[in-house]
Amino acid sequence: MKEIKFKKKRENYLEGIDDEFQDLASQLSNMDFSKGSNKNSVLNTTLKNINIEGDNNMKKINKIKKTGIAVASLLIASTLVAQTTFAQVAVNKIIKTISLGHITMVQEEDDELKEVELPDSLKGNVLDKNKNPLEKITKDIYAQGIYTKDGEKIYKIDFKNGTIVTEEQAKQIEEKGKENTLCVSDSSTLNQYTCFDVKLPSYLPNGYTFDRAEFTKDESGNVKDSKYAELYFKNQKTGKEIYMQERFACEDTRAEGGSDDIEKININGVDAILSDGKNIDWEANNTVYNLVGKNIGKDEAIKVAESIK
Amino acid sequence: MGPVTVVDFAHQNEKINENIDKQEEFTEIFLLYYKRVYNYTYYRVNSQEVSEDLTSQIFERIMINLNTYIKEKSKFEVWMFAIARNTINDYFRKQKRYKIISIDSILDLVSKDKGPEDLMINKEKNNKLMNALNVLDAKERNIIAYKFGANLKNTEIAKILNISESNVGVKLHRIMKRLKNEMEKEAK
């Protein structure tokens, strides 16, 4: 009898798992999330994307146009976003596209959408600062703050599945994210962590100094040959920061972004993209540079950029 | 569900009707591995929309880089799930980057994205197991995703993560123990 039992057990036996956890293991391996997914549409999307791979620009533009309607004007972002994310929030009409090696920026027509309707499940659950329940949210209302019924300030709303993230939760998330981030404050050691040469600007606006670099840890908690370096320069008096991302120029780090206003400029003899009049993206030394000039403005941002050699 | 699947790449070099071949070849690989890639991704991001998007990106990268796959160097699964891992890590990284910007801007109203952080919040309420999974950190979750989503063997996981097989075993033991405890806690 015993032997039969044993044999039966071996059939579903998961390799590399201790006996005591076999039940749990089989529950886990029996979960098939793919059943509920749109397999065909994933296949078709992928097929389409590889078929027009030869012409990169066309590919990008097609991709964006297809994504259809959106609430882009409510996203104030002049930012290079993961293609995934961007595709989700894009886009109306494309006015202008500037493409450098591994960066593409797209300027969209400013669509007139000035308000967003809340999902039904959230109607009545989101209040303005005077505790009136909201059905729609406009930029102004949002700027003044929106709240849950319990009076907690809302950080963001996930429209897709109708969930609310409060500021408190956002803070916790931020904390959790820090565990996976390595902060380095000695600017002379940065190249130990990257697969490319991290270059620092020799010019910084008055009062700003290098504050820290951040790297994302890998599964084993280390940072080695990172393709990304995130640099922060801080004005200790005002507490304001300049953010820069440097990344190794390759397929993996290729990115695409949207902005209300893009313009081609020149940084040390190479083409660069100035977006929203203050952020600069350019590629040089096999590195893609992104400088966010929010706190310093266009002229200073360009000076900082040109000092990276 | 046998974890070993063999794909015949021999016809890869034939130039006749290359495009049709490629499409067929791709579809073949896609159909063979879709479930494993998708489940691996879902275990990590816990969102259907994001999983579909990333799964498509992963297969795109696999196909674009297929000519760089060297049979002698590694098993196809190891190569493929290393690509999957990188694609998802890039996604998380970019999400993080996106977050930095959006905290600065006054509006982040229409964010449809579900980053790793939302795993914490969007718990699938009726599923004890999924709840229990949410106590794991990103690294632990990745190992679970490799083991049960991608259906990889410990030795394959070890190769991708560049650690020893026994180390994978130890990690798995620890994670399973945590999961089990968590589920027993919830059951009370």
Interface residues (C-beta under 8 A of the other chain):
Chain A: E15 G16 I17 D18 E20 F21 L24 A25 Q27 L28 S29 M31 D32 F33 S34 G36 S37 N38 K39 S41 V42 L43 T45 T46 L47 N49 I50 N51 E53 A70 V71 L74 L75 I76 A77 T79 L80 V81 A82 Q83 T84 T85 A87 Q88 V89 V116 I137 K139 Y142 A143 Y155 K156 I157 D158 F159 K160 N161 T163 V165 Q169 Q172 I173 K176 G177 E179 N180 T216 D218 E219 S220 G221 Y228 E230 Y243 Q245 E251 D252 T253 A255 V292 K294
Chain B: M1 N19 K22 Q23 F26 T27 F30 Y34 K35 Y38 N39 Y42 Y43 Q48 E49 V50 S51 E52 D53 L54 T55 S56 Q57 F59 E60 R61 M63 I64 R85 N86 N89 D90 Y91 F92 R93 K94 Q95 K96 R97 Y98 K99 I100 I101 S102 D104 S105 I106 L107 D108 L109 V110 S111 K112 D113 K114 E117 D118 M120 I121 N122 L129 D137 A138 K139 N142 I143 I144 K147 F148 G149 N151 K153 N154 L161 N162 I163 V168 G169 L172 H173 M176 K177 L179 K180 M183
